[in-house]
Amino acid sequence: MTNDKIKNILIPQVNKVSNKKPDNLKSPNSKKPDEFQNLLNKTLEPQKEEALEISKHAAKRLEERDLKMDTNEFFKLQDAVKKLRQKGGRDSLVITDKAAYIVDVNNNRVVTAIDKAEMAENVFTKIDSTLMI
């Protein structure tokens, strides 16, 4: 039968554990504590402003369709690309009072241009956002 008393229990001596890590247990990244912070800061910095480019195809379409892009129109498009980038746009349709433009937001490039009068009969595919300015 069983004895109700517990005999001969061995309890090992427990020492207080220090919070200091031994040198051989430090993580490999601990040598460069600012590396993560630098990467984070670089990522969060506003992206540098790049000038809007007109692709060869878009320049050809502007010429064929006799569309004149003045400086006012150009700066409207550049501001539109900034807004679209902030909202997560990638391949966007920008409609102005003169024309419609397909813009590759990630590359700051106007891909093609269409006269506003001709726009009614066209189907725009692979567009993730539209901005009317």
C-alpha positions, 0 to 999 in steps of 0.5 A: 500500500502507499505511504501518505508521507513523501520521503527523500525528495531532492530539491536542487539548489536554485540560484537567482538568474541574472538578466545579463546575457552571456556574450556568446548568446547575443544576437548577430544583429546586436552589433548594429543596433542602428541598422534597423532604425536607419532602414526604417527611416529611409523607407519612411522618408518621402520619396524624392520627386522625379520629373514626369516622363512622357514615353515615346508611345505617348509622345507619338500619340500626342503628335498624331492626335494633335494634342498640345501639352502645355506646362499647365497640363504637364504640372496637372499630370505631375500633381495627379501622379503624386495623389495617385501614388499616395492612394496606392495607384499603379496604372491609372487613367487621368482625365483632364479638360483636354485629354485622357492619359494612361499613367504608370505611377510607379515609374512616373511615366505617361504611357499614352494619351487620348483626345477627350472627344475620342475617349467615349468609344474606348475601353480602358483595361488594366486600370486600377484607379482614375483621377479627374482633374 
